[in-house]
């Protein structure tokens, strides 16, 4: 099944909707960049250490908005309008351009996927098969997107509508397969979110988690809820919507995904730079030092574990096993417990912490 020339009214209205969604999404992205720029300078550019996730963050944060500016120009005025594609000498220009448009969306989504992979690899350092499985899924996703982009084509416009625009849709003959460009990333994000919940929720429910662990869960929930809403709608639109609006949510997916990932990355960096004093008994012990691997700390923070406190001030430690990982040791202070011990990574008063050896959280 190939495209048909749309009626004039439908052509104009679909183009207006595409423009509105594109500009609205781009405005959200730029506004988010503006209000978080001071945090970016403080926690990214002035950071002492930079790892792969930081470089991916910087790439996506600037490549996406700069690349999308060209898309906005093409959506509004590219000179592609014809009722006969074969006689439109400007059609080849648009045919080549839609490849660029599709690649910018795919690159932004794949980079965010790689950042999520690094997070999961840090949360599950001893279950390497999890990272390997997610990495394989990401490679398959990249291959699927590359194939679909190679089957992309411009949206046809009615010469009588006066529309001069160039935007991509996938070949209508493979609409059902093309929906994989939306539901497959959604599946990947769902698995990442489930793994994050599995790693953080048990310790939070038992009130044994610090603010960084809580922030991981909160940010993951925020990211997943927003992206799920967009990609879920996009999946059905690719299959059932008319050509002019099939990919109207793809540009929103691209820009909002980048904005959300930038925000949660800065949020976690900020959490790691608060510089609170953390009672050592509630810091993961040396047997779990791999939880604070260089990969994880390069994106968040590093915990410097000081010498353990005197044993006469603490009872025998209890051991906590989090879903197959090696035991995490938590030392239980004698009763009555200071109130700040109920929140291990909460900021205690100087008086409460003065007799204890402490460790600090500082910037990477």
C-alpha positions, 0 to 999 in steps of 0.5 A: 500500500502506497501513499495517496495525495491527501485532500487540501484541508487534511494536508494543511491541518496535518502540517499545522499539527506537526508544526505545533507538536514540533515547536512545543516539544522543542520549546520544552527542551530548550526551556529545560536546558535554560533552567538547568544550565547552572546545574550543568556547569556546576555538576558536569563541567566543573566535575572532577571526574568524567566517565562515559555517561557524562560524555553521552550526556553532553553529546545528546544535550547539544547534538539533539537541539542543534540537529532538530533546528534543521528539522524545524526548517524542513517541516515548515519550508522545504519546497516539496509539494506535488501531486506527481512525485515522479515529475517533482525535481525537488523530491530527491532532495526531500528523499535524502533529507528524511534519512537525516531526520530519521537518524537524528531521532534514532541517535538521540534514543539510542544514546539515552538507551546506552546511558540507561545500560551504564546505570544498570551495569553499575547497579548489577555489577555481579550479574553481567548477563543482565548488562549483556542482555540489555546490550544485545537488545540495544544492538537489535534496536539500532539495527531495526531502526537503521532498516526502518530508516532505509525504508523511510519516505517523505509525506506527500502533499497536495499541490493545491494546499500550498504546503512546502514541507518535508517530513518522514514516515516509514513505508506504509507497506510495512506499517506494522513492522514500523511500529517496532520503532516505538514499542521496542524502545518502550520494551527496553525502557520497561525492562530497565525500569523493572530492574531499577525497581528490583534493585532499589525498592526492597531497601527503601521499604525496609528504610535502609536506603539512602537518598541516592537510592531513593533518587534513583527510584524517583527519577526512574519512575518520572522518566518511565511514566513520561516516556511510556505515555509518548511511545505508547501513543506513537506505537498506535499512530504509526499503525493506524494514523493517516500519513500526515500524522503517523510520526507526529509523536516521534519528534516529541519522543526524541526531544522529551526523551533527551530532556528527561534524561538530562534532568535525571542525570543532573538530579542524581549528580546533584544528590551526590554533591550535597556533601552530607556526612554519612554515618559509616555503619550505614555505608555499604561495606568493603565486600560490596565495594563493587556497587560503588564501581567507577562506572556508577560513581562516574555518573553519580558520586563516590563514597569514601568509606572511612575506618569503621567506628569502634566496635563497642559502640555498635551491636553485631551487624545484621546482613541484608541480601538484595535479590541475589547480590552478596550480603550488604552489611548494616551495623545496628546502633544500640537502643535508643536509636538516634532519629537520624539513623532511620534515614541512613543518608539523611543529614544528621546534626553535628551533635549526633554524629560527633562521636562517630567516624564518618565518610563524606560524599563528594563530587566525581 
